Amino acid sequence: MGREKVIVLDFGGQYNQLVARRVRECNVYCEIYSYKTDLEKIKEMNPKGIILTGGPNSCYEEGAPTYSRELFELGIPVLGLCYGAQLMSLVLGGNVEKADNREYGKTVVYVDRSSALFEGVGNKTDEVKGISHADHNSDNYETVCWMSHFDYISKLAPGFEIVAHTVDCPVAAAQDLSRKLYAIQFHPEVLHTLQGKEILYNFVRNICDCCGDWRMDSFVESSVKAIREKVGDGKVLLALSGGVDSSVAAGLLSRAIGKQLTCVFVDHGLLRKNEGDEVEAVFGPEGDFDLNFIRVNAQERYYSKLAGVNEPERKRKIIGEEFIRVFEEEAKKIGAVDYLAQGTIYPDVVESGLGGESAVIKSHHNVGGLPDFVDFKEIIEPLRDLFKDEVRKAGLELGIPERLVFRQPFPGPGLGIRIIGEVTADKVRIVQDADAIYREEVDKAIAEYKEANGKEPDWMPNQYFAALTNMQSVGVMGDERTYDYAVVVRAVKTIDFMTAEASNIPFEVLQKVMSRTINEVRGVNRVFYDLTSKPPGTIEME
């Protein structure tokens, strides 16, 4: 769309997506590419800046990822992070060696000289003082950064000067002002680096001179225009799951082409309580969006297919395959369409190995393959450039209700993997009711804490839900013996959902959840709280 761009060259770093996200938080568009990307292609992209990521290798080893010297002679500002900093130094004539002491974790960085990269960075905060070495006397500015390296720059490349150091690392940051080259040994993209966002902002906005034109209002406006031009008077078909990605895709396409869009919503009966009706209320005939909405109530069909099935992966496959069959039947009723739309987002692309260099994390059903059961010309993926937080911002711009935009993560197979063992209609009812009570009480406790303290509680979870175990046990209700199911409730705190810790939900909240669940949900006589972290566990039950 002709927007200014900063590119991230990925050398196998675990934080490649995080680097790009942090740049976008500075309102600058950013994309991830492999370090194998040809120099001519980089020139054609005409980036305003280039960032080299960290990586697991030692840059001086034979076969280690590298790049040619010409990259640093384009006149484009380059910022090397950790491995990227070491590689820049080595390629340009410096030296990198194994360090005597590994630096890992929060470390005080002493800023030695003026640098545009560190403009406004450096404070004598309590956290800095708590980490500082008592025998290190310095009147320089200090800041806390996240270090993770075995190697260090032992000799600067010609033209570079030291900007910052630590007690154990003589070159924590360096610069060559004449060539606009910057090297930092730490990771500014992680939250543990206290002023990392300011450092990245200084690079992309001040050094690269980006104006910051990457905003969701302009994205929506330009996307609507591009979709209209592409589709013309054609027809578009979208599978609407009710999740955030497909809902925002539906809103964007609706604004662009109206009734030329048909959304098929397959209600497999494994959604959260009342969720199917909520999706229909937003996108159906009574909603605010101009589109054709088809709801397929396939609950009994799914329950029949899942009868007697206990193994988690088999349940997943049945749910996924049955969705395709139902969607295929509805597509055939509609007839030929010109475009099939999908809610693919940028992490799907990167994690599928189509962007960057890091290992393929998982294959995504909506990346890289075209279904053969719908007659269409091409696929449209209007959210392909967006991270999840940007998708949510776009949803708000489109007028999608907050309760849907900020809906918690929900697995594709739905409650099918929050029910241990066989899935039945009665088990679905139990977990829907228990989950609704749990989320209601947690939400109420969060709201009360905010009102009383003016901030979110420390225990506030990023995801919380109820699941149904396959265990039945003896209980007593009234004067009668019961033999009912045990519900487990889970709440986790996480930044990236790759790792997670159990949230410390106040005991009085859990007690209320227990009492309400046992009294209000028929078939339950016990409630457990899941304390397992990820790893070794997963966030979901199956």
C-alpha positions in Angstrom: 0.0 0.0 0.0 3.0 2.3 -0.4 3.6 2.6 3.4 7.0 3.1 5.0 8.6 -0.1 6.2 11.3 -1.4 8.6 12.3 -5.0 8.0 13.6 -7.5 10.5 16.2 -10.0 9.2 15.7 -13.2 11.3 18.8 -15.2 12.3 16.8 -17.8 14.2 16.0 -15.7 17.2 13.2 -16.7 19.5 12.0 -13.1 19.7 11.7 -12.4 16.0 7.9 -11.7 16.2 8.3 -9.7 19.3 10.8 -7.4 17.6 8.4 -6.7 14.8 5.5 -6.1 17.3 7.5 -3.6 19.2 8.3 -1.7 16.1 4.7 -1.6 15.1 3.8 -0.3 18.5 5.9 2.8 17.4 3.3 3.1 14.6 5.9 1.9 12.0 5.0 -1.0 9.7 7.5 -3.9 10.0 7.9 -7.3 8.4 10.1 -10.3 9.1 12.3 -11.9 6.5 15.0 -14.7 6.6 18.6 -13.7 6.7 18.8 -15.6 3.4 16.8 -12.9 1.7 18.6 -11.7 -1.4 20.2 -8.2 -1.2 18.4 -7.1 -4.4 15.0 -8.0 -2.9 15.9 -5.9 0.1 16.8 -3.0 -2.2 13.4 -3.4 -4.0 11.5 -3.2 -0.7 13.2 0.2 0.0 13.1 -0.2 3.8 13.6 2.9 6.0 15.6 0.7 8.4 16.8 -2.8 9.0 17.0 -4.8 12.3 19.1 -7.9 12.7 17.7 -10.3 15.3 19.4 -12.5 17.9 20.1 -16.1 17.2 21.4 -19.4 18.9 24.7 -19.6 17.0 28.2 -18.1 17.4 28.8 -15.9 14.4 32.4 -17.0 14.1 31.6 -20.7 13.7 31.7 -22.3 10.2 28.3 -22.4 8.7 26.8 -19.8 11.1 24.1 -17.5 9.6 25.6 -14.5 8.1 25.1 -11.6 5.6 27.3 -9.8 3.1 29.2 -6.6 3.8 27.1 -4.8 1.2 24.0 -4.8 3.5 25.8 -2.3 5.7 26.8 -0.1 2.8 23.3 0.6 1.5 23.1 3.9 3.4 20.0 2.4 5.3 20.2 2.5 9.1 20.9 -0.9 10.6 20.4 -2.0 14.2 21.9 -5.3 15.3 20.5 -7.0 18.4 22.7 -9.5 20.3 23.8 -12.0 17.6 23.0 -9.3 15.0 25.3 -6.9 16.8 28.1 -9.5 16.9 27.6 -10.4 13.3 27.7 -6.8 12.2 31.0 -6.3 14.1 32.6 -9.5 12.6 31.6 -8.8 9.0 32.9 -5.2 9.2 36.3 -6.1 10.6 35.9 -6.5 14.3 36.3 -9.5 16.5 33.9 -11.7 18.5 35.0 -14.2 21.1 33.6 -16.5 23.7 33.1 -14.6 27.0 34.7 -15.7 30.3 31.4 -15.1 32.0 28.0 -15.6 30.5 25.6 -12.7 30.9 22.0 -13.7 31.4 19.0 -11.9 32.9 18.5 -8.3 34.0 21.7 -6.4 33.9 22.7 -2.8 34.5 23.9 -1.1 31.4 26.0 2.0 31.8 25.6 4.6 28.9 29.0 6.1 28.3 28.4 8.7 25.6 25.6 10.6 23.8 23.8 8.6 21.2 20.5 9.1 19.3 19.7 5.5 20.1 19.7 6.3 23.9 18.0 9.7 23.8 15.9 10.0 27.0 17.1 6.6 28.2 18.8 6.1 31.6 17.5 6.7 35.1 18.8 6.0 38.6 15.7 4.0 39.4 15.4 1.8 42.5 15.5 -1.3 40.2 18.8 -0.1 38.7 20.2 0.5 42.2 19.1 -2.9 43.3 21.0 -4.7 40.5 24.1 -2.4 40.4 27.5 -3.8 41.6 28.6 -2.0 44.8 32.2 -1.8 43.6 31.3 -0.2 40.2 31.6 3.6 40.5 29.9 5.4 37.6 28.3 8.8 37.2 26.9 7.8 33.8 23.3 7.1 33.0 22.2 3.6 33.8 19.3 1.5 32.7 18.3 -2.2 33.1 18.4 -4.4 30.1 17.9 -8.1 29.4 21.2 -9.9 28.5 21.4 -13.5 27.0 24.8 -14.2 25.5 27.9 -16.4 25.7 30.0 -14.4 23.1 31.0 -10.8 23.2 32.5 -8.1 20.9 36.2 -8.2 21.9 37.3 -5.7 19.2 35.3 -3.0 17.6 35.1 -2.8 13.8 36.7 0.3 12.2 34.5 3.4 12.5 32.6 2.2 15.6 32.7 3.7 19.0 31.5 2.3 22.3 28.2 3.8 23.6 27.5 1.6 26.6 29.0 -1.2 28.7 28.2 -3.5 31.7 30.5 -4.8 34.4 31.2 -7.9 32.4 30.6 -6.7 28.8 32.9 -4.0 27.4 30.7 -3.4 24.4 27.0 -3.4 25.4 26.3 -0.9 22.6 28.3 0.7 19.8 27.7 3.0 16.9 29.1 4.1 13.6 27.4 7.4 13.0 28.8 8.0 9.5 27.1 4.8 8.2 24.1 4.9 10.6 25.0 1.5 12.1 24.1 0.6 15.6 24.9 -2.6 17.6 23.5 -3.5 21.0 24.3 -6.7 22.9 21.0 -6.9 24.8 17.3 -7.5 23.8 15.3 -4.2 23.8 12.2 -6.1 22.6 11.5 -8.0 25.8 9.7 -6.4 28.8 12.6 -7.1 31.1 14.5 -4.3 29.3 13.0 -1.4 31.2 13.4 1.2 28.4 13.5 -1.1 25.4 10.5 0.5 23.7 12.2 3.9 24.0 15.4 2.5 22.4 13.4 1.0 19.5 11.4 4.2 19.1 14.6 6.2 18.9 15.8 3.9 16.1 12.8 3.7 13.9 11.3 7.2 14.4 14.4 9.3 14.9 17.3 7.5 13.3 15.3 6.0 10.4 13.2 9.1 10.2 9.9 7.2 10.0 6.8 9.4 10.4 4.7 6.7 12.0 1.9 6.2 9.5 1.0 2.6 10.6 -2.3 3.1 12.4 -5.4 1.0 12.4 -7.8 3.7 11.2 -5.6 4.1 8.0 -5.2 0.4 7.7 -9.0 -0.2 7.7 -9.5 2.7 5.2 -6.8 1.5 2.8 -7.8 -2.2 3.1 -11.5 -1.4 2.3 -10.3 0.4 -0.8 -8.0 -2.4 -1.8 -10.7 -5.1 -1.3 -13.2 -3.1 -3.4 -10.7 -2.8 -6.2 -9.8 -6.4 -6.1 -13.3 -7.9 -5.8 -15.2 -5.6 -8.1 -18.7 -7.0 -8.4 -17.5 -10.5 -7.4 -18.8 -12.7 -4.6 -16.9 -13.6 -1.4 -17.4 -16.6 0.9 -16.1 -16.6 4.5 -16.2 -19.3 7.2 -17.2 -17.4 10.3 -16.2 -19.2 13.6 -17.2 -16.4 16.0 -13.5 -16.0 17.0 -11.7 -12.7 16.9 -9.9 -13.2 13.6 -12.8 -14.4 11.5 -15.1 -11.8 13.1 -12.8 -8.9 12.2 -12.3 -10.3 8.7 -16.1 -10.4 8.3 -16.4 -6.8 9.6 -13.7 -5.5 7.2 -15.2 -7.3 4.2 -18.7 -6.2 5.1 -17.6 -2.6 5.1 -15.9 -3.0 1.7 -18.4 -5.1 -0.3 -21.6 -5.5 1.7 -24.0 -8.1 0.5 -21.4 -9.5 -1.9 -20.1 -11.3 1.2 -21.7 -14.5 2.5 -20.6 -15.7 6.0 -21.3 -19.3 6.9 -21.3 -19.8 10.7 -21.2 -23.5 11.7 -22.5 -23.9 15.2 -21.0 -27.3 16.2 -22.6 -27.1 19.7 -19.1 -26.9 21.3 -19.1 -23.1 21.9 -19.3 -21.3 25.2 -22.7 -20.7 26.7 -24.9 -18.5 24.5 -22.0 -17.8 22.2 -23.7 -18.9 19.0 -26.6 -16.5 19.7 -24.1 -13.7 20.4 -22.4 -14.2 17.1 -25.7 -14.2 15.3 -26.8 -11.0 17.2 -23.7 -9.2 15.8 -23.5 -10.5 12.2 -27.0 -11.9 11.6 -30.1 -10.1 10.1 -30.6 -8.0 13.3 -27.0 -7.0 13.5 -25.2 -3.8 12.3 -23.2 -5.5 9.5 -24.3 -5.6 5.8 -23.7 -9.2 4.7 -25.4 -12.5 4.0 -25.4 -14.6 7.2 -26.0 -18.3 7.2 -26.1 -20.2 10.6 -25.9 -24.0 10.5 -27.0 -25.6 13.7 -25.1 -28.8 13.5 -25.0 -29.7 17.2 -26.7 -33.1 17.0 -24.6 -34.0 14.0 -21.4 -33.4 15.9 -22.5 -35.2 19.1 -23.4 -38.2 17.0 -19.9 -38.3 15.3 -18.2 -37.9 18.7 -20.2 -40.6 20.5 -17.9 -43.1 22.2 -14.7 -41.2 21.2 -12.3 -40.6 24.1 -8.9 -40.0 22.5 -8.1 -36.2 22.2 -6.5 -36.2 18.8 -9.3 -38.3 17.3 -11.8 -35.8 18.7 -9.9 -32.9 17.2 -9.8 -34.6 13.8 -13.5 -35.5 13.8 -14.4 -31.9 14.8 -12.2 -30.4 12.1 -13.2 -32.8 9.3 -16.9 -32.4 10.1 -16.6 -28.7 9.9 -15.2 -29.0 6.4 -18.0 -31.4 5.4 -20.7 -29.0 6.7 -19.0 -25.9 5.1 -18.7 -27.9 1.9 -22.5 -28.7 1.8 -23.4 -25.0 2.4 -20.9 -23.8 -0.2 -22.5 -26.1 -2.8 -25.9 -24.6 -2.0 -24.4 -21.1 -2.7 -22.7 -22.1 -5.9 -19.6 -20.7 -7.5 -18.0 -17.7 -5.7 -15.2 -15.6 -6.9 -13.2 -15.4 -3.7 -12.7 -17.5 -0.5 -11.9 -15.3 2.5 -9.8 -16.4 5.5 -8.9 -14.9 8.8 -5.2 -15.6 8.5 -3.1 -13.3 10.6 0.7 -12.5 10.6 1.8 -15.0 13.3 0.1 -17.8 11.3 2.3 -16.8 8.3 5.5 -16.6 10.3 4.9 -19.8 12.3 4.2 -21.7 9.2 7.7 -21.0 7.9 6.6 -18.5 5.3 8.3 -15.5 7.0 11.5 -15.4 9.0 14.1 -18.0 9.7 13.0 -19.6 13.0 11.8 -23.2 13.1 8.3 -24.0 12.0 6.2 -23.9 15.2 3.1 -25.4 13.8 1.2 -25.8 10.6 -2.0 -23.7 10.2 -5.1 -24.9 8.4 -5.5 -21.5 6.8 -2.0 -20.9 5.5 -0.4 -22.3 2.3 -3.2 -24.6 1.2 -6.4 -24.1 -0.8 -9.5 -26.2 -0.2 -10.6 -28.1 -3.2 -14.3 -28.3 -2.4 -15.2 -24.7 -3.2 -15.2 -23.3 -6.7 -13.4 -20.0 -6.5 -10.7 -18.0 -8.2 -8.5 -16.8 -5.4 -8.1 -16.4 -1.6 -8.5 -13.1 0.2 -6.7 -12.7 3.5 -7.4 -9.2 4.7 -5.7 -9.6 8.1 -2.6 -11.3 6.8 -0.3 -8.4 7.8 -1.6 -8.0 11.4 -0.6 -9.3 14.8 -3.3 -10.3 17.2 -3.3 -7.0 19.2 -3.6 -5.1 15.9 -6.5 -7.3 14.8 -8.4 -6.3 18.0 -7.7 -2.6 17.3 -9.0 -3.0 13.8 -12.1 -4.7 15.2 -12.8 -1.7 17.4 -12.3 0.6 14.4 -15.0 -1.4 12.6 -17.5 -1.1 15.4 -17.4 -4.8 16.5 -18.5 -5.0 20.2 -15.8 -5.1 22.8 -17.1 -8.3 24.3 -16.3 -10.0 21.0 -13.1 -8.2 20.1 -11.5 -8.9 23.5 -12.9 -12.5 23.8 -10.5 -14.9 25.5 -8.6 -17.3 23.3 -10.7 -20.3 22.4 -9.5 -23.5 20.8 -10.8 -24.4 17.3 -12.3 -27.7 18.6 -14.1 -25.7 21.2 -15.3 -27.4 24.4 -14.5 -30.7 22.7 -11.0 -30.5 24.3 -12.3 -29.0 27.6 -14.3 -32.2 28.2 -12.0 -35.1 29.1 -13.2 -38.3 27.4 -16.4 -38.7 25.5 -18.4 -35.6 24.4 -22.1 -35.7 25.0 -24.8 -33.1 25.0 -25.2 -33.3 28.8 -21.5 -32.9 29.4 -21.5 -29.8 27.1 -24.3 -28.3 29.2 -22.4 -28.9 32.4 -19.2 -27.3 31.2 -21.0 -24.4 29.5 -22.9 -23.6 32.8 -19.8 -24.0 35.0 -17.7 -21.9 32.7 -20.2 -19.1 32.6 -20.4 -19.0 36.4 -16.6 -19.0 36.7 -16.0 -16.2 34.2 -18.8 -14.2 35.7 -17.3 -14.3 39.2 -13.7 -13.6 38.0 -14.9 -10.7 35.9 -16.9 -9.3 38.8 -13.9 -9.6 41.2 -11.6 -7.8 38.7 -14.1 -5.0 38.3 -14.5 -4.6 42.0 -10.8 -4.5 42.5 -10.3 -1.9 39.8 -13.0 0.3 41.3 -11.5 0.1 44.7 -7.8 0.4 43.7 -7.8 2.2 40.4 -5.7 -0.5 38.8 -5.9 -4.1 37.7 -5.1 -6.8 40.3 -1.7 -8.5 40.3 -3.5 -11.8 39.9 -5.5 -10.8 36.9 -5.4 -13.7 34.5 -4.9 -13.6 30.7 -7.1 -16.7 30.2 -9.6 -18.4 32.5 -12.1 -21.1 31.9 -13.8 -24.2 33.3 -13.3 -27.7 32.0 -15.0 -31.1 32.8 -13.0 -34.0 34.1 -13.9 -37.6 33.4 -14.0 -38.3 37.1 -17.1 -39.0 39.1 -17.1 -39.2 42.9 -19.3 -39.7 45.8 -20.8 -36.6 47.5 -23.6 -35.6 49.8 -26.2 -32.9 48.8 -29.0 -32.4 51.3 -29.4 -35.7 52.9 -28.8 -37.7 49.7 -25.8 -39.4 48.3 -24.6 -38.2 44.9 -22.2 -39.6 42.3 -21.4 -36.7 40.0 -18.7 -35.1 38.0 -15.8 -32.9 39.1 -15.2 -29.6 37.3 -11.8 -28.1 37.1 -11.3 -24.3 36.8 -8.1 -22.8 35.4 -6.6 -19.3 35.2 -3.2 -18.4 33.8 -1.0 -15.4 33.6 1.1 -15.2 30.4 2.6 -12.7 27.9 2.9 -14.9 24.8 0.9 -18.0 25.7 4.1 -20.0 25.0 4.7 -20.2 28.8 2.2 -19.6 31.6 1.9 -19.6 35.3 -1.3 -20.3 37.3 -2.9 -17.1 38.5 -3.3 -16.5 42.2 -7.1 -16.1 42.1 -8.3 -14.9 45.6 -9.5 -17.9 47.7 -12.8 -16.2 48.5 -13.5 -15.9 44.7 -12.8 -19.6 44.2 -15.0 -20.4 47.2 -17.9 -18.5 45.6 -17.3 -20.2 42.3 -17.3 -23.6 44.0 -20.5 -22.9 45.9 -22.4 -21.5 42.9 -21.2 -24.3 40.6 -22.2 -27.1 42.9 -25.6 -25.5 43.7 -26.5 -24.3 40.2 -25.0 -26.9 37.8 -26.8 -30.2 37.8 -24.4 -33.1 37.7 -21.5 -31.5 39.6 -20.4 -32.2 43.2 -16.7 -31.1 43.2 -14.7 -28.2 41.9 -10.9 -28.3 41.5 -8.4 -25.5 40.8 -5.6 -26.3 38.3 -2.2 -25.0 39.6 -0.1 -26.4 36.7 2.2 -24.1 34.9 3.1 -24.4 31.2 5.4 -26.3 30.8 5.1 -29.0 32.0 1.3 -28.7 31.3 -0.5 -27.0 28.5 -3.1 -24.2 28.9 -5.9 -26.3 27.6 -6.9 -29.7 29.1 -6.4 -31.8 26.0 
